[in-house]
Amino acid sequence: MAEATAASAPDLAGLLSRRARDLPSTPRMATDGKSAERIAFSYGFPDPASLPASDVAAATTAVLARAGDRALQYGSTTGVADLIEVLLAKLKRDQGIEAGPRNILITAGGSQALALVLDLLVDWGDAVITEEPTWMGAVRAFANVGAETVTVPVDGEGTDVDALERALVGLRDAGRRAKMIYVISNFQNPSGASTTLERRRRIVELAHEHGTYIFEDDAYHDLRYEGERIPPIYTLDDRGQTMYMGTFSKIMGAGMRLGWLVASPEIITKLAVLKIDGGTNIFGSYVAAEWVPNHLDEHIDRLRVIYRRRRDLMLDALARHMPEGTTWSRPEGGFFLWVTLPEGLDAGRMATQARERGVEFLPGRTCFMGDGGINTLRLSYSFAQDEQIDPGVKVIGEIARGELLELGRSA
């Protein structure tokens, strides 16, 4: 068949779905092909040198010898039983989550878990409450389903529960109900904040009072470098109104595309019907189930050392190079620092200049539903090498000082 041309194809615009009409012109993680040449602070990619390639290769060989006929076949929509068993043991030990096989769904990373839940709960125009700023992938996911996002701010103690209560009451007074509350409970992307235990309990109380669900995104749970672990929101909810999402993307390898959702059996069953993929990465699931018991703990210990060091290097660099009036977060774990520039500066404009000088970062506006965050940016310390962090931050600081001088202000 000849390749279709613009002249022969039907008018695409007239065939687009409602959710496709206002899509951006480029995918979320599209680049210009030169990222490898730059100091990359943009995305939360795992450290390349730490990826456990040799151990995963050994696990792959073992799986093919032991269960190749099953690993290379279609599988259960809810997930490979071997991986579910391994995950349930980990969740009980590390997160304090008591669950059974009927409570868990294996997904293609955390992003598929969120997309499936939105497909389950949200019709066009339904209200979803979300932290702001928040993960840029969630911003896109909410837009894809036409959700009306009601935002609550994040501060140094996590989700602002007073603002959350006002949002829920406002919806109730308008005769509406939020379909869910989206919370990144640990080392929030992008702010780095963790929601305190007191606030987690209040989120559960409010969800119960207003009859809505909680989607707890805990992608960075295992990457804590200091401070005490805080019980997941899921463990504080005795009514089954919390859905808990985790992923192997940060602790094994993003290319595995394996995540999980823990929820009530009723929700898991409905999600399994919506999920028509013939089973998520069956082969990779067998490999992960083989690899996790013997290697995960040691690997996480190694990652904590690497990422804590890089976080500290970036904190030191910010203190040295950023102009007066700049503030930033100090996360106890995760991948990100959140930087607030002096008023009047535009991080998007600065990002263009930084790319020209060999440095990439994420303008904070990307993490907002509307037009907020113009003078904010997110810096990832997970991917850039140790020796790149100080010079990269120095470039950002020099650009910020130049922008201040153009505004006629002292830098």
C-alpha positions as CSV (number, residue, x, y, z in Angstrom):
1,M,0.0,0.0,0.0
2,A,1.3,3.4,-0.9
3,E,2.1,5.8,1.9
4,A,-0.8,8.2,2.5
5,T,-0.2,11.8,1.5
6,A,-1.7,15.0,2.8
7,A,-3.7,15.3,-0.4
8,S,-5.2,11.9,-0.2
9,A,-6.0,11.7,3.5
10,P,-9.3,12.8,4.9
11,D,-9.5,16.0,6.9
12,L,-8.0,15.0,10.3
13,A,-9.4,18.0,12.2
14,G,-12.9,17.0,11.4
15,L,-12.4,13.5,12.7
16,L,-10.6,14.3,16.0
17,S,-12.2,13.3,19.3
18,R,-13.0,15.9,21.8
19,R,-10.0,15.1,23.9
20,A,-7.6,15.3,20.8
21,R,-8.7,18.7,19.5
22,D,-6.5,20.8,21.8
23,L,-3.5,18.5,22.1
24,P,0.0,20.2,22.2
25,S,2.0,19.9,19.0
26,T,4.7,17.7,20.5
27,P,4.7,14.8,22.9
28,R,5.4,15.4,26.6
29,M,9.0,14.1,26.6
30,A,10.0,15.1,23.0
31,T,13.4,16.7,22.7
32,D,15.5,18.2,19.9
33,G,17.9,15.2,19.9
34,K,20.7,17.2,21.6
35,S,19.8,16.4,25.2
36,A,22.8,14.0,25.5
37,E,25.1,16.9,24.7
38,R,23.6,19.1,27.5
39,I,23.6,19.0,31.3
40,A,20.2,17.5,31.8
41,F,18.2,18.7,34.9
42,S,14.8,18.4,33.0
43,Y,13.4,14.9,33.6
44,G,13.3,12.4,36.4
45,F,15.3,9.8,34.6
46,P,17.2,7.2,36.8
47,D,21.0,7.4,36.9
48,P,22.2,5.5,33.8
49,A,25.2,3.9,35.4
50,S,23.1,2.5,38.3
51,L,20.7,0.6,36.0
52,P,21.1,-3.1,37.0
53,A,21.7,-4.4,33.5
54,S,23.8,-7.5,34.3
55,D,21.6,-8.7,37.1
56,V,18.5,-8.2,35.0
57,A,20.2,-10.1,32.2
58,A,20.9,-13.0,34.6
59,A,17.3,-12.9,35.8
60,T,16.1,-13.0,32.1
61,T,18.2,-16.1,31.4
62,A,16.8,-17.8,34.5
63,V,13.2,-16.9,33.5
64,L,13.6,-18.2,29.9
65,A,15.0,-21.5,31.2
66,R,12.4,-21.9,33.9
67,A,9.2,-20.4,32.4
68,G,9.9,-19.3,28.9
69,D,6.6,-20.7,27.6
70,R,4.6,-18.6,30.0
71,A,6.8,-15.5,30.0
72,L,6.5,-15.1,26.2
73,Q,2.7,-15.7,26.1
74,Y,-0.3,-13.5,26.8
75,G,-1.1,-13.3,30.5
76,S,-3.7,-12.2,33.1
77,T,-5.0,-8.7,32.7
78,T,-4.4,-8.1,36.4
79,G,-0.8,-9.2,36.2
80,V,1.6,-12.1,36.5
81,A,0.9,-14.0,39.7
82,D,4.6,-14.4,40.5
83,L,5.1,-10.6,40.5
84,I,2.0,-9.9,42.4
85,E,3.2,-12.3,45.2
86,V,6.6,-10.6,45.3
87,L,4.9,-7.1,45.4
88,L,2.5,-8.0,48.1
89,A,5.4,-9.1,50.3
90,K,7.3,-5.9,49.6
91,L,4.2,-3.7,50.3
92,K,3.6,-5.4,53.6
93,R,7.2,-5.1,54.7
94,D,8.1,-1.6,53.5
95,Q,4.9,0.3,53.3
96,G,2.8,-1.5,55.9
97,I,0.1,-2.2,53.3
98,E,-1.9,-5.4,54.0
99,A,-3.4,-6.6,50.7
100,G,-4.2,-9.7,48.8
101,P,-4.1,-10.7,45.1
102,R,-7.5,-9.3,44.5
103,N,-6.3,-5.9,45.6
104,I,-3.6,-5.3,43.0
105,L,-3.3,-4.5,39.4
106,I,0.0,-4.5,37.4
107,T,0.2,-1.6,35.0
108,A,2.5,-0.1,32.4
109,G,4.2,2.3,34.9
110,G,2.3,4.6,37.2
111,S,1.0,6.7,34.3
112,Q,-1.2,3.8,33.0
113,A,-2.6,3.4,36.6
114,L,-3.6,7.0,36.7
115,A,-5.1,6.9,33.2
116,L,-7.1,3.8,33.9
117,V,-8.6,5.3,37.1
118,L,-9.5,8.5,35.3
119,D,-11.2,6.4,32.6
120,L,-13.1,4.6,35.4
121,L,-14.2,7.7,37.3
122,V,-14.2,10.8,35.2
123,D,-16.6,12.0,32.6
124,W,-16.0,15.2,30.6
125,G,-16.4,18.2,33.0
126,D,-16.2,16.2,36.3
127,A,-14.2,17.7,39.1
128,V,-10.9,16.3,40.2
129,I,-9.0,17.9,43.1
130,T,-5.2,18.0,42.6
131,E,-2.2,19.6,44.3
132,E,-0.6,22.4,42.4
133,P,2.1,22.4,41.3
134,T,2.0,18.7,40.4
135,W,3.5,16.1,38.1
136,M,3.4,17.3,34.5
137,G,2.1,13.9,33.4
138,A,-1.0,14.3,35.7
139,V,-1.6,17.7,34.2
140,R,-1.8,16.1,30.8
141,A,-3.8,13.1,32.0
142,F,-6.5,15.4,33.5
143,A,-6.7,17.4,30.3
144,N,-7.0,14.2,28.2
145,V,-10.3,13.2,30.0
146,G,-11.7,16.7,30.1
147,A,-11.6,16.9,33.9
148,E,-12.3,20.2,35.7
149,T,-9.3,20.5,38.0
150,V,-9.8,22.1,41.3
151,T,-6.3,22.9,42.7
152,V,-5.0,23.2,46.2
153,P,-1.5,24.5,47.0
154,V,1.5,22.5,48.4
155,D,3.7,23.9,51.1
156,G,6.6,22.6,53.1
157,E,4.3,20.1,54.9
158,G,2.6,18.8,51.7
159,T,-1.0,19.2,50.7
160,D,-2.7,22.2,52.2
161,V,-5.6,20.5,53.9
162,D,-7.4,23.7,54.8
163,A,-7.5,24.6,51.1
164,L,-8.6,21.0,50.4
165,E,-11.5,21.4,52.8
166,R,-12.5,24.7,51.2
167,A,-12.4,23.1,47.7
168,L,-14.6,20.1,48.8
169,V,-17.1,22.3,50.6
170,G,-17.3,24.6,47.6
171,L,-18.1,21.7,45.3
172,R,-20.7,20.4,47.8
173,D,-22.3,23.8,48.1
174,A,-22.5,23.9,44.3
175,G,-24.3,20.5,44.3
176,R,-21.2,18.7,43.0
177,R,-18.7,16.1,44.3
178,A,-15.1,15.6,43.4
179,K,-14.5,12.3,41.7
180,M,-11.1,12.0,43.4
181,I,-8.3,13.8,45.2
182,Y,-4.8,13.3,43.6
183,V,-1.9,13.4,46.1
184,I,1.8,12.7,45.7
185,S,2.4,11.9,49.3
186,N,6.2,11.5,49.4
187,F,8.8,13.9,47.9
188,Q,6.2,15.5,45.7
189,N,6.9,16.0,42.1
190,P,7.9,18.8,41.5
191,S,8.1,20.5,45.0
192,G,9.9,17.7,46.9
193,A,7.6,18.1,49.9
194,S,6.2,15.2,51.8
195,T,2.7,15.4,53.3
196,T,2.9,15.1,57.1
197,L,1.1,12.3,59.0
198,E,-1.4,14.8,60.5
199,R,-2.3,16.0,57.1
200,R,-2.6,12.5,55.7
201,R,-5.1,11.7,58.4
202,R,-7.0,14.8,57.6
203,I,-7.1,14.0,53.9
204,V,-8.7,10.7,54.7
205,E,-11.2,12.3,57.0
206,L,-12.2,14.8,54.3
207,A,-12.5,12.1,51.7
208,H,-14.8,10.1,54.0
209,E,-16.9,13.2,54.8
210,H,-17.4,14.2,51.2
211,G,-17.7,10.7,49.6
212,T,-14.8,10.8,47.2
213,Y,-11.7,8.7,46.4
214,I,-8.0,9.4,47.0
215,F,-5.4,8.6,44.4
216,E,-2.1,8.3,46.3
217,D,0.9,8.5,44.0
218,D,3.9,7.2,45.9
219,A,6.4,6.7,43.0
220,Y,9.4,7.8,45.2
221,H,8.5,6.0,48.4
222,D,11.7,3.9,48.6
223,L,14.1,6.8,47.8
224,R,14.2,8.4,51.3
225,Y,17.6,9.8,52.2
226,E,16.8,11.2,55.7
227,G,13.9,11.6,58.1
228,E,11.4,9.1,59.3
229,R,9.1,7.1,57.0
230,I,5.5,8.3,57.1
231,P,2.7,5.7,56.8
232,P,1.0,5.8,53.4
233,I,-2.4,7.3,53.2
234,Y,-3.7,3.9,52.1
235,T,-2.9,2.4,55.5
236,L,-4.8,5.2,57.3
237,D,-8.1,4.6,55.4
238,D,-10.3,1.9,56.9
239,R,-13.1,2.4,54.3
240,G,-11.2,1.5,51.1
241,Q,-11.5,4.9,49.5
242,T,-7.8,5.2,48.8
243,M,-6.0,3.8,45.7
244,Y,-2.2,3.4,46.1
245,M,0.1,3.6,43.1
246,G,3.8,2.6,43.0
247,T,6.3,1.9,40.2
248,F,9.5,0.1,39.3
249,S,10.5,3.0,37.1
250,K,12.6,4.7,39.8
251,I,13.9,1.6,41.7
252,M,14.6,-1.0,38.9
253,G,14.5,0.7,35.5
254,A,12.0,3.0,33.7
255,G,12.2,0.9,30.6
256,M,10.6,-2.0,32.4
257,R,7.3,0.0,32.3
258,L,6.0,-1.8,35.3
259,G,3.8,-0.2,38.0
260,W,1.0,-1.2,40.3
261,L,-2.2,0.0,41.8
262,V,-3.6,-1.3,45.1
263,A,-7.3,-0.7,45.7
264,S,-10.5,-2.5,46.7
265,P,-11.4,-5.6,44.7
266,E,-14.4,-3.8,43.3
267,I,-12.2,-1.1,41.7
268,I,-9.5,-3.6,40.6
269,T,-12.1,-5.8,38.8
270,K,-13.5,-2.8,36.9
271,L,-10.1,-1.5,36.0
272,A,-9.2,-5.0,34.7
273,V,-12.2,-4.8,32.3
274,L,-11.1,-1.4,31.0
275,K,-7.5,-2.6,30.5
276,I,-7.4,-4.4,27.2
277,D,-3.7,-4.9,26.7
278,G,-3.6,-8.7,27.0
279,G,-1.5,-8.3,30.2
280,T,1.1,-5.7,31.0
281,N,4.6,-6.6,30.0
282,I,4.3,-10.3,30.8
283,F,7.9,-11.1,30.0
284,G,9.2,-8.1,32.0
285,S,6.9,-9.1,34.9
286,Y,8.5,-12.6,35.1
287,V,12.0,-11.0,35.0
288,A,11.1,-8.5,37.8
289,A,9.6,-11.3,39.9
290,E,12.9,-13.2,39.5
291,W,15.1,-10.1,40.2
292,V,13.3,-8.4,43.1
293,P,13.8,-10.9,45.9
294,N,17.6,-11.2,45.4
295,H,18.6,-7.7,44.3
296,L,16.0,-4.9,45.0
297,D,17.1,-4.1,48.6
298,E,20.8,-3.8,47.7
299,H,20.0,-1.8,44.6
300,I,17.8,0.7,46.5
301,D,20.6,1.2,49.1
302,R,23.0,2.0,46.2
303,L,20.5,4.5,44.7
304,R,20.0,6.3,48.0
305,V,23.7,6.9,48.2
306,I,23.9,8.2,44.7
307,Y,20.9,10.5,44.8
308,R,21.5,11.8,48.3
309,R,25.0,12.9,47.2
310,R,23.6,14.6,44.1
311,R,20.9,16.3,46.0
312,D,23.5,17.7,48.4
313,L,25.7,18.8,45.5
314,M,22.8,20.7,44.0
315,L,21.8,22.3,47.2
316,D,25.4,23.6,47.7
317,A,25.5,24.8,44.1
318,L,22.2,26.7,44.5
319,A,23.5,28.4,47.6
320,R,26.7,29.5,45.7
321,H,25.3,30.6,42.4
322,M,21.7,31.8,42.6
323,P,20.9,35.5,43.1
324,E,19.5,37.0,46.3
325,G,15.8,36.5,46.6
326,T,15.8,32.9,45.1
327,T,14.5,30.2,47.3
328,W,14.4,26.4,46.9
329,S,13.1,23.2,48.6
330,R,15.2,20.7,50.6
331,P,13.5,17.4,50.0
332,E,14.2,14.4,52.2
333,G,14.1,12.1,49.2
334,G,13.0,11.7,45.6
335,F,14.5,13.3,42.5
336,F,13.6,17.0,42.5
337,L,14.3,20.4,43.8
338,W,11.8,23.2,43.4
339,V,13.2,26.7,42.8
340,T,11.4,30.0,43.1
341,L,13.1,32.9,41.4
342,P,12.7,36.6,42.3
343,E,9.4,38.1,41.1
344,G,9.5,39.3,37.5
345,L,11.7,36.5,36.2
346,D,10.3,34.1,33.5
347,A,11.7,30.6,33.8
348,G,10.4,29.7,30.4
349,R,12.5,32.5,28.8
350,M,15.5,31.5,30.9
351,A,15.1,27.8,29.7
352,T,15.6,28.9,26.1
353,Q,18.8,30.7,27.0
354,A,20.0,27.8,29.2
355,R,19.6,25.3,26.3
356,E,21.7,27.5,24.1
357,R,24.4,27.3,26.8
358,G,24.2,23.5,27.2
359,V,21.8,23.2,30.2
360,E,18.2,21.9,30.4
361,F,15.7,22.4,33.2
362,L,11.9,22.2,33.4
363,P,10.0,25.6,33.7
364,G,7.7,25.4,36.6
365,R,4.7,26.5,34.6
366,T,4.6,23.0,33.1
367,C,3.4,21.7,36.4
368,F,0.4,24.1,36.8
369,M,-3.1,23.7,35.4
370,G,-3.3,27.4,34.4
371,D,-0.8,30.2,34.0
372,G,0.9,30.0,37.4
373,G,4.5,29.3,38.3
374,I,6.1,31.6,35.7
375,N,9.0,32.4,38.1
376,T,9.5,28.8,39.2
377,L,11.5,25.8,37.9
378,R,12.1,22.2,38.7
379,L,15.6,20.8,38.8
380,S,16.2,17.0,38.7
381,Y,19.4,15.8,40.2
382,S,18.9,12.1,39.3
383,F,20.3,12.0,35.8
384,A,23.1,14.6,35.6
385,Q,26.5,13.3,36.7
386,D,28.1,14.7,39.9
387,E,30.6,16.8,38.1
388,Q,27.9,18.4,35.9
389,I,25.8,19.8,38.8
390,D,27.8,22.8,39.9
391,P,28.5,24.1,36.4
392,G,24.9,23.5,35.3
393,V,23.5,25.4,38.2
394,K,26.1,28.2,37.7
395,V,24.8,28.7,34.2
396,I,21.2,29.0,35.5
397,G,22.4,31.5,38.2
398,E,24.2,33.6,35.6
399,I,21.1,33.8,33.4
400,A,18.9,34.7,36.4
401,R,21.3,37.5,37.3
402,G,21.4,38.8,33.7
403,E,17.6,38.8,33.6
404,L,17.5,40.8,36.8
405,L,19.9,43.4,35.4
406,E,17.7,43.7,32.3
407,L,14.9,44.6,34.7
408,G,17.0,47.2,36.3
409,R,17.4,45.3,39.5
410,S,20.5,44.4,41.5
411,A,21.7,40.8,40.8
